[in-house]
C-alpha cells in the first residue's frame, strides 16, 4: 500500500477520534449531570477543558513533531486521546473526568 494511503487513513482516524472526543461530553450531558451531580457551569467547563490545551500546545507541537518525527507524534497523540477517553469513561468523580478530558485534549 502506498505511503500516501497510510497517511490518509491515519488522518481520517485522527479526525474521527478528535470529533468523537469533542462531542462526547455534550451527548452524555444529562447522564453526567445526574450521576456526578454536575451543574451547567461545571459541565461547560468540562466541555471547554478539551480545547484548552490547544491554546498552549499549538506552536510547540509543530516543533516536537518535526524533531521526533510525524509518525511517533501522531501515534503518541492518538494514544493520549485513548488514555484520556478511558480515564473519562471510568471516572467516579468530576475531578477524574476533568483530568481525562484534559489528557485527551493534550492528545488532540
N, C-alpha and C positions, 0 to 999 in steps of 0.2 A: 504494500500500500504506500503510495507516495506521501512524503512528509507533509505536504500541504493539507491532505485529508486528515491526517492525525491532528494537526494544529486546529483545523476547523472543528473536528469532533471535540477536542479539548476545550475550545472556546464556547461551544454550544453547551457542554456540560457545566462550565463555569457560569454561564449566563443563567441557566436553569437553576443552579444552586443559589445564585445571588437573588434571583426573583423569588424563589421559594422562601428564603430567609427574610427577605424584605417584607413579604406579605403575610407570613405565618402568624405573627402576633395579632394582627388585626382580625384574622379569620377566627382565631380561637379566643378572642377578647372576652366574650360573655362567660366562657368556662373559666378563664384565668381570673376574672374579677370575682367570680363566686368561690372558686377553690382556694385562692390565695388571699382573699379579702383585699383586692386592689381597688382603688378609686380611679376615676378617669384621668386625673393628673399623673398618677403613678403609671397607668397604662400608656399614656402619651410619652412619658419619659422612657419607658421600656421600648417603645417603638423607635424613638429617636436615638437610643443607645446604639442601635445597629449602624447608623450612618455616621455617628460621631468620630470613630477612628479614621474615617476617610478624610476628615478635615486636617488631621495631623500627619497622616501617613502617605498622602498622595505623592508628594515630591520625594521623600526618602525611598519609597517603594520602587521608583524607577531606577534609582541608583543601586539598590540592593539587587534588583532583577538583572541589571547589566553586569554587576560584579560577580554574582554567583551563578548566573545562567537562568534563562527563562523557564526551562523545564522544571528545575528544582524549585523555583519560586512559585510556579503555578501549582505544583503538587503540594507544597507547603501551605499555600493559601487555601486550597481546597480542603486539606486536612484540618486546618484551623476552623473552617466553616463546619465541617463534620463534627469536630470536638465540641464546638460551641452549640451546635444543634442537639447533640446528645446530652450535654450538660443541661440545656434548657428543657429537654424532654423529661428528665428525671428530677427536676428542681422541686423541692418541697417548700421553698420559701422564695420570696421575691428577690432576695439577695443573690441566690444561686441563678435565678432566671436572668437577672441583670448581668451577672458575670458571663453566663452563656451567650447572651446577646452581644456583649462586648467582645468576647473572643471571636465569635462568628463575624462581627464587624471588622475586626483586625484582618481576618482572612479575606473578607470581601474587598 
